[in-house]
Amino acid sequence: MIFDIRMRPAELQGKFPTELKDYRSKFSAAEKRVRQYQGHLDQWLKDMEDAGVTRGLVVPVPWVEDPNRRAAEFANKHPDKFIAAIELGGLRGMDALKEMEKCIKEYGSKCLCLRPFFDKMYVDDKSLFPLYAKCNELNITVSIVLGINYGTSPTLEYAQPVKLDNVASVFPELKIIVTHTGWPWAAETVAVALKNHNVYIDISGVGPRYIAMQGTGYEPLFHFGSTLLKDKMLWGTDWPLLDWKDSLAQMDELPLKPEVRRKWLYDNAIAALGLDA
């Protein structure tokens, strides 16, 4: 059993926005994958199954119309394979809360995905606390992108993981996932996860071989992720950024004990999202 903690199926992709051209220049392989599978859902599902991936969290594509509804409809057509997440885009205040509650109660969405740095906000910005509180109340996991980004507007300072401690400590029962590891501040991510029992770390979008490679800056993640944080690490592709088979082949290269590998690939995702195994 393998759970991909972050994916955006080709069927949900629209035209890549020009304002994100900096991302496009760095992830041309991802765009190629989208073009390859658009209109070929059966093949996409088959390739996912052939790679051994059994379940996944479908993250809405924020640059298409009504992304949360589309993601939920996709996931609900394949309830044995997918659950839907929520993206709030530029919504703020009560509008954001209403959209989130609608997704949870009407669509069955299970996880709120945030990227505060895109709006030049820190993860502990007080305007986000009502969202955290509502997720805590409804037992909904929050996934937060921290660390490097390739946009031209938001600076890296808005995405430092250490500020997440100010959230995790206020909401100790709220399950929080640091998405994309928080690199280049991997040690900060590790510290926050060690200090707070409710914080998980996903490596989606990162080639697993780099996690254990000396000189990459990911070394603390592998050291602690295979020991003290073995119950906190989550594998994912952030499809289309990474290919399932290639990413899993790299996972096989990591010197992980079989029981730890299973935790990274499946058990921890089930725990982080509060799902039935």
C-alpha positions in Angstrom: 0.0 0.0 0.0 1.4 3.4 -1.0 -0.2 6.8 -0.4 0.8 9.9 -2.5 0.4 12.8 -0.1 0.1 15.4 -2.8 -1.0 15.1 -6.5 -2.8 17.3 -9.1 -4.2 14.9 -11.7 -3.9 15.9 -15.4 -7.7 16.0 -15.7 -7.8 19.0 -13.3 -5.1 21.0 -15.0 -5.9 24.1 -17.0 -3.6 26.4 -18.9 -0.6 27.2 -16.8 -0.8 31.0 -15.9 1.7 33.3 -17.4 2.3 34.9 -14.0 3.9 31.6 -12.9 6.4 31.5 -15.8 9.2 31.2 -13.3 7.8 27.9 -12.1 7.2 26.8 -15.7 10.8 27.4 -16.7 12.0 25.1 -13.9 9.4 22.3 -14.3 9.1 21.8 -18.0 9.0 18.0 -17.4 5.9 18.4 -15.3 4.1 20.3 -18.1 5.0 17.6 -20.5 3.4 15.0 -18.2 0.3 17.0 -18.0 0.0 17.2 -21.8 0.7 13.5 -22.1 -2.2 12.5 -19.9 -4.8 15.2 -20.5 -7.8 13.4 -21.9 -6.4 10.0 -21.0 -7.6 9.5 -17.5 -7.7 5.7 -17.8 -4.0 5.6 -18.7 -3.1 8.0 -15.9 -4.9 5.7 -13.4 -3.3 2.6 -14.9 0.2 4.1 -14.7 -0.5 5.1 -11.1 -1.6 1.6 -10.3 1.3 0.0 -12.2 3.7 2.1 -10.0 2.1 0.6 -6.9 0.4 3.8 -5.7 -3.0 2.9 -4.2 -4.3 6.1 -2.7 -3.6 9.8 -2.9 -4.6 13.3 -1.8 -5.9 15.4 -4.7 -4.9 19.0 -4.3 -7.0 21.5 -6.3 -5.3 23.5 -9.1 -5.8 27.1 -8.1 -5.6 28.6 -11.5 -8.8 26.9 -12.9 -12.4 27.8 -12.3 -14.1 26.4 -9.1 -11.0 24.3 -8.2 -12.3 22.8 -5.0 -15.5 21.5 -6.5 -13.6 20.0 -9.4 -11.0 18.3 -7.2 -13.8 16.9 -4.9 -15.8 15.6 -7.9 -12.7 13.8 -9.2 -11.9 12.3 -5.8 -15.5 11.3 -5.1 -15.7 9.4 -8.4 -12.9 7.2 -7.1 -13.5 7.1 -3.4 -11.3 4.0 -2.9 -8.3 5.8 -4.3 -8.6 9.5 -3.6 -9.6 12.1 -1.1 -9.9 15.8 -1.9 -8.0 18.7 -0.4 -9.0 22.4 -0.3 -7.3 25.5 -1.7 -8.5 28.9 -0.7 -6.7 31.0 -3.4 -7.1 34.7 -2.6 -10.1 34.2 -0.3 -9.8 35.9 3.1 -11.8 36.3 6.3 -15.4 34.9 6.3 -15.3 34.1 2.6 -12.4 31.7 3.3 -14.1 30.1 6.2 -17.4 29.7 4.3 -15.6 28.1 1.3 -13.7 25.8 3.6 -16.8 24.7 5.5 -18.7 24.1 2.2 -15.9 21.9 1.0 -15.8 19.9 4.2 -19.5 19.5 4.7 -20.8 19.3 1.1 -17.8 17.7 -0.7 -16.2 15.6 2.0 -12.8 17.3 1.6 -10.3 16.3 4.3 -7.3 18.6 4.2 -6.7 22.4 3.9 -3.7 23.3 1.8 -2.2 26.7 2.4 0.6 28.7 0.8 0.8 31.9 2.9 4.0 33.1 1.3 2.2 33.8 -2.0 0.3 36.5 -0.2 3.4 37.7 1.7 2.1 36.3 4.9 4.0 34.3 7.6 2.5 31.0 8.6 1.7 32.5 12.1 -0.1 35.5 10.7 -3.1 36.1 13.0 -5.5 36.4 10.1 -4.9 32.6 9.5 -5.8 31.6 13.0 -9.6 31.4 12.4 -8.8 28.9 9.7 -6.6 26.9 12.0 -9.3 27.0 14.7 -12.0 25.8 12.4 -9.8 23.0 11.1 -9.1 22.0 14.7 -12.8 22.0 15.5 -13.7 19.9 12.5 -10.7 17.6 12.7 -9.3 18.6 9.4 -5.6 18.4 8.7 -3.7 21.5 7.5 -0.9 21.2 4.9 1.3 24.2 4.6 3.9 24.8 1.9 7.1 26.1 3.5 10.6 26.7 2.2 11.8 27.6 -1.2 9.5 29.0 -3.9 10.3 30.1 -7.4 8.0 33.1 -7.8 9.4 36.5 -8.4 7.1 38.3 -5.9 7.1 36.5 -2.5 10.5 36.5 -0.8 11.8 33.4 1.0 11.6 35.0 4.4 7.8 34.4 4.5 8.3 30.6 4.3 10.6 29.9 7.2 9.4 26.8 9.1 10.4 28.0 12.6 7.3 30.3 12.7 5.1 27.2 12.5 6.0 26.5 16.1 3.8 29.5 17.0 0.8 27.7 15.4 1.5 24.1 16.5 1.9 25.1 20.1 -1.4 27.0 20.1 -3.3 24.2 18.5 -1.7 21.0 19.8 -4.5 18.8 18.5 -4.4 20.2 15.0 -2.6 17.9 12.6 -0.2 20.0 10.5 1.9 18.9 7.5 5.0 20.8 6.4 4.8 20.4 2.6 8.0 20.2 0.5 10.2 19.8 3.7 10.8 23.5 4.3 14.2 23.4 2.6 16.6 25.2 2.8 15.6 25.3 6.5 15.4 21.5 6.9 16.9 21.7 10.4 14.2 24.1 11.4 11.5 21.8 10.1 13.0 18.9 12.1 13.1 21.0 15.2 9.5 22.0 14.9 8.4 18.4 14.3 10.5 17.2 17.2 9.0 19.8 19.5 5.4 19.4 18.4 3.8 15.9 18.3 1.1 17.2 15.8 3.6 18.3 13.0 4.4 16.0 10.1 6.8 16.5 7.2 6.1 15.6 3.5 8.9 15.2 0.9 6.5 15.7 -2.1 8.2 17.3 -5.0 11.6 16.4 -3.8 13.5 13.5 -5.4 14.0 11.0 -2.5 17.6 10.4 -3.3 18.4 13.9 -2.3 17.1 13.4 1.2 20.0 11.1 2.1 22.6 12.8 -0.1 25.4 14.6 1.7 25.8 18.3 0.9 22.1 18.9 -0.1 20.9 20.4 3.2 18.4 17.6 3.6 20.6 15.5 5.8 18.7 16.3 9.1 15.5 15.1 7.5 16.9 11.7 6.7 18.8 11.3 10.0 15.8 12.1 12.2 13.2 10.8 9.7 14.6 7.4 9.9 14.8 7.5 13.8 13.0 9.9 16.1 10.7 11.2 13.3 10.0 7.9 11.6 6.3 8.3 12.4 6.2 11.8 10.9 7.6 11.5 7.4 5.3 11.4 4.3 6.1 10.5 0.7 4.6 12.2 -2.3 5.2 13.2 -5.8 3.3 16.5 -6.1 2.3 15.0 -9.4 3.0 16.2 -12.1 6.3 17.5 -10.6 7.6 13.9 -10.1 7.0 10.6 -11.8 5.7 7.9 -9.5 7.9 5.1 -10.7 11.1 7.2 -10.7 10.3 8.6 -7.2 9.6 5.2 -5.8 12.7 3.8 -7.4 14.7 6.5 -5.5 12.9 5.5 -2.3 14.2 2.0 -2.8 17.7 3.5 -2.8 17.4 5.0 0.6 18.8 2.9 3.5 15.5 2.6 5.4 14.4 -0.3 7.4 11.4 -2.0 5.8 9.1 -1.0 8.6 10.2 2.6 8.4 9.8 2.6 4.6 6.2 1.5 5.0 5.6 4.3 7.5 6.9 6.9 5.0 4.9 5.5 2.1 1.6 4.7 3.8 1.1 4.5 7.5 2.1 8.1 8.3 -0.2 9.5 5.7 -3.2 7.6 7.1 -2.3 8.9 10.6 -1.7 12.5 9.4 -5.0 12.7 7.6 -7.0 10.8 10.2 -8.2 8.2 7.7 -9.2 4.5 8.0 -6.4 2.2 7.0 
